[in-house]
Amino acid sequence: METKAIIGRNPVLEYLRALEERHGGELFVSKSAHGKIIDIIVREAKQRGVKITYCDRDLLSKVDSSSRHQGVMLRLAASIRLPREEDFLDGAAAASGVIVALDRLSDPHNVGSIIRSAEALGASGAVLAKAHSAEITPVVVKASAGATAHLPILTVSNVAQFLERARARGFWIIGASGDGESSPEDVAGVRPAVLVIGSEGEGMRRLTEHKCDYMVRIPLRGNIESLNASVAAGIILYELLKHSGG
């Protein structure tokens, strides 16, 4: 059976908290790892019936040669059920009503950071493209601080076609662009909505841009002409979600 490896203290803790009891899996803890969060991780693992194995740090370094594992790794049977698009959209509309869609974002740190912001601010889900986009790798999970364990994530073959289907189900499409005519405040009450974030270097594809009902620009007052994709996403998501009741 395929397994999924989660590394890093915060991601491991969030995935443990998201598990149902007696889920199974195995937690690897370096014998040299200590501290309050390690104690919490071990306690959460015990409560959920996760096997705990204490090991040498070298074993974890074979999985991730950097220090990103922070002395812990969680291995889970790959039992993540991918949501059906219809259920994903219906669930999003019934919750906060805000989804973030990433159009060809390839930097895993940006993808993870956007997922982290989306979950923390109360978004209902994230949409990723199957091609030309970062997958949910250990780096993305780590960058999200474990938010991938809590936020519904849908993978689609074509973002532009997904936006058409979302609009047909009542969603407004909001694009982030330096050339946009609307401000984040202008779209704060738009519901349900899909916020589209384009690639780091080129932005949204023209085809995707044509699907948008609003194009939002963040006013900048300094000398730098653009923001990092994850920072821009966080600012607009905050405006979209700051009056949500959830």
C-alpha positions as CSV (number, residue, x, y, z in Angstrom):
1,M,0.0,0.0,0.0
2,E,1.2,3.5,-0.9
3,T,2.2,5.6,2.1
4,K,2.3,9.3,2.7
5,A,5.2,10.9,4.6
6,I,4.6,14.1,6.6
7,I,7.7,15.8,8.1
8,G,8.1,18.8,10.4
9,R,6.7,19.3,13.9
10,N,3.7,21.6,13.1
11,P,2.6,19.6,10.0
12,V,2.9,16.3,11.8
13,L,0.8,17.7,14.7
14,E,-1.9,19.0,12.4
15,Y,-2.1,15.8,10.5
16,L,-2.4,13.8,13.7
17,R,-5.2,16.1,14.9
18,A,-7.0,15.6,11.7
19,L,-6.9,11.8,11.9
20,E,-9.8,9.7,13.1
21,E,-9.1,7.5,16.1
22,R,-7.5,4.1,15.4
23,H,-6.5,5.3,11.9
24,G,-3.2,3.6,12.1
25,G,0.0,4.9,10.6
26,E,3.4,5.2,12.3
27,L,5.2,8.1,13.9
28,F,9.0,8.3,13.9
29,V,10.6,10.4,16.6
30,S,14.3,11.1,16.7
31,K,15.8,10.0,20.1
32,S,17.4,13.4,20.3
33,A,14.2,15.3,19.8
34,H,12.8,17.0,22.9
35,G,10.5,19.8,23.9
36,K,6.9,20.6,24.7
37,I,5.6,20.1,21.1
38,I,7.3,16.7,20.9
39,D,5.4,15.7,24.0
40,I,2.2,16.9,22.5
41,I,2.8,15.1,19.2
42,V,3.5,11.8,21.1
43,R,0.3,12.2,23.1
44,E,-1.8,12.9,20.1
45,A,-0.3,9.9,18.3
46,K,-1.1,7.6,21.3
47,Q,-4.7,8.9,21.4
48,R,-5.2,8.0,17.8
49,G,-3.6,4.6,17.9
50,V,-0.6,5.6,15.8
51,K,2.4,3.4,16.3
52,I,5.4,5.3,17.8
53,T,9.0,4.4,16.8
54,Y,11.9,6.1,18.3
55,C,14.9,6.2,15.9
56,D,18.2,7.7,15.2
57,R,18.1,11.1,13.4
58,D,20.0,9.5,10.5
59,L,16.9,7.5,9.6
60,L,14.9,10.7,9.1
61,S,17.7,12.4,7.2
62,K,17.5,9.6,4.6
63,V,13.9,10.7,3.9
64,D,14.8,14.4,4.0
65,S,18.4,15.4,3.9
66,S,17.7,18.9,5.2
67,S,16.7,19.6,8.7
68,R,13.0,20.2,7.7
69,H,11.9,17.0,9.4
70,Q,12.7,18.6,12.8
71,G,13.1,15.2,14.4
72,V,9.7,13.8,13.5
73,M,8.0,12.0,10.6
74,L,4.5,10.6,10.2
75,R,3.8,7.8,7.8
76,L,0.2,7.3,6.8
77,A,-1.4,4.8,4.5
78,A,-2.4,6.8,1.4
79,S,-6.1,6.9,2.2
80,I,-6.8,10.5,1.3
81,R,-10.1,10.6,-0.6
82,L,-10.1,13.2,-3.4
83,P,-13.3,15.2,-3.3
84,R,-15.8,15.1,-6.2
85,E,-15.9,18.5,-7.9
86,E,-19.7,18.8,-7.3
87,D,-19.3,18.0,-3.6
88,F,-16.3,20.4,-3.3
89,L,-18.3,23.3,-4.8
90,D,-21.4,22.6,-2.8
91,G,-19.4,22.3,0.4
92,A,-17.6,25.6,-0.3
93,A,-20.8,27.5,-1.1
94,A,-22.4,26.2,2.1
95,A,-19.3,27.3,4.2
96,S,-17.4,30.5,3.8
97,G,-18.1,30.6,0.0
98,V,-14.5,31.4,-0.9
99,I,-12.2,29.2,-2.8
100,V,-8.6,30.0,-4.0
101,A,-7.6,28.5,-7.4
102,L,-3.9,28.4,-8.4
103,D,-3.2,28.8,-12.1
104,R,0.2,27.2,-12.8
105,L,1.9,28.1,-9.5
106,S,5.0,26.0,-9.5
107,D,6.9,27.2,-6.4
108,P,6.0,24.7,-3.6
109,H,6.7,27.3,-0.9
110,N,4.2,29.7,-2.5
111,V,1.6,27.0,-2.9
112,G,2.1,25.9,0.7
113,S,1.9,29.5,2.0
114,I,-1.3,30.2,0.1
115,I,-2.9,27.0,1.4
116,R,-1.8,28.0,4.9
117,S,-3.3,31.5,4.6
118,A,-6.5,30.2,3.0
119,E,-7.1,27.7,5.8
120,A,-6.2,30.2,8.5
121,L,-8.4,32.9,7.2
122,G,-11.4,30.6,6.7
123,A,-11.5,29.8,3.0
124,S,-13.5,26.7,2.0
125,G,-11.0,25.0,-0.3
126,A,-8.1,25.3,-2.8
127,V,-7.9,24.2,-6.4
128,L,-4.6,23.1,-8.1
129,A,-3.9,22.2,-11.7
130,K,-2.6,18.7,-12.5
131,A,0.0,20.1,-14.9
132,H,2.5,22.9,-14.6
133,S,1.8,23.3,-10.9
134,A,3.3,22.2,-7.7
135,E,1.8,19.0,-6.2
136,I,1.1,18.4,-2.5
137,T,4.7,17.3,-1.7
138,P,6.3,17.2,1.7
139,V,7.7,20.7,1.0
140,V,4.2,22.0,0.3
141,V,2.9,20.4,3.4
142,K,5.7,21.8,5.5
143,A,5.2,25.3,4.0
144,S,1.5,25.1,4.8
145,A,2.3,24.3,8.4
146,G,0.0,21.3,8.1
147,A,-2.9,23.3,6.7
148,T,-3.2,20.7,3.9
149,A,-4.6,18.3,6.5
150,H,-7.6,20.6,7.1
151,L,-8.3,22.4,3.8
152,P,-10.2,20.5,1.1
153,I,-8.0,20.5,-2.0
154,L,-9.3,19.7,-5.5
155,T,-7.0,18.9,-8.4
156,V,-8.3,19.7,-11.9
157,S,-7.1,19.1,-15.4
158,N,-7.9,22.6,-16.7
159,V,-8.3,25.6,-14.4
160,A,-10.2,27.7,-17.0
161,Q,-12.7,24.9,-17.6
162,F,-13.1,24.5,-13.8
163,L,-13.9,28.2,-13.6
164,E,-16.6,27.9,-16.2
165,R,-18.2,25.0,-14.2
166,A,-17.9,27.0,-11.0
167,R,-19.6,30.0,-12.6
168,A,-22.4,27.7,-13.8
169,R,-23.0,26.8,-10.1
170,G,-23.2,30.4,-9.1
171,F,-19.6,31.4,-8.2
172,W,-18.2,34.7,-9.1
173,I,-14.6,34.6,-10.5
174,I,-12.1,37.1,-9.1
175,G,-8.6,37.3,-10.6
176,A,-5.6,38.9,-9.0
177,S,-3.6,41.1,-11.4
178,G,-1.4,44.2,-11.3
179,D,-3.6,45.5,-14.1
180,G,-6.9,45.0,-12.3
181,E,-9.5,47.8,-12.0
182,S,-11.0,46.7,-8.8
183,S,-9.6,47.0,-5.3
184,P,-9.7,44.1,-2.7
185,E,-12.4,46.1,-0.8
186,D,-14.6,46.2,-3.9
187,V,-15.0,42.5,-3.8
188,A,-15.2,41.9,-0.1
189,G,-19.0,41.1,-0.2
190,V,-18.9,38.9,-3.3
191,R,-20.2,35.4,-2.6
192,P,-19.7,32.6,-3.5
193,A,-16.3,33.4,-5.1
194,V,-13.2,31.8,-6.6
195,L,-10.1,33.8,-6.2
196,V,-7.6,33.0,-9.0
197,I,-3.8,33.5,-8.4
198,G,-1.5,33.2,-11.4
199,S,2.0,31.9,-11.7
200,E,4.9,33.7,-10.0
201,G,6.5,35.1,-13.1
202,E,3.8,35.4,-15.8
203,G,0.6,35.7,-13.8
204,M,-2.6,34.2,-15.0
205,R,-2.9,32.8,-18.5
206,R,-4.9,34.9,-20.9
207,L,-7.6,32.2,-21.2
208,T,-8.0,32.1,-17.4
209,E,-8.1,35.9,-17.2
210,H,-11.0,36.0,-19.7
211,K,-13.0,33.9,-17.3
212,C,-12.8,36.4,-14.5
213,D,-15.8,38.7,-13.5
214,Y,-13.5,41.0,-11.5
215,M,-9.8,41.7,-11.8
216,V,-8.3,42.9,-8.5
217,R,-5.2,45.0,-8.0
218,I,-3.6,45.7,-4.7
219,P,-2.5,49.4,-4.5
220,L,1.2,49.6,-3.9
221,R,2.9,52.8,-2.6
222,G,6.5,51.8,-2.5
223,N,9.2,51.4,-5.1
224,I,8.6,47.7,-5.6
225,E,6.1,47.1,-8.4
226,S,4.7,43.7,-7.4
227,L,4.1,41.4,-4.5
228,N,5.0,37.7,-4.0
229,A,2.1,35.5,-5.1
230,S,1.5,34.2,-1.6
231,V,1.5,37.7,-0.1
232,A,-1.0,39.0,-2.7
233,A,-3.2,36.0,-2.1
234,G,-3.2,36.5,1.6
235,I,-4.2,40.2,1.3
236,I,-7.1,39.6,-1.0
237,L,-8.3,36.5,1.0
238,Y,-8.3,38.6,4.1
239,E,-10.5,41.2,2.5
240,L,-12.8,38.5,1.1
241,L,-13.1,36.7,4.4
242,K,-12.8,39.3,7.1
243,H,-16.6,39.7,7.5
244,S,-17.3,35.9,7.3
245,G,-19.2,34.6,10.3
246,G,-17.4,31.3,10.5
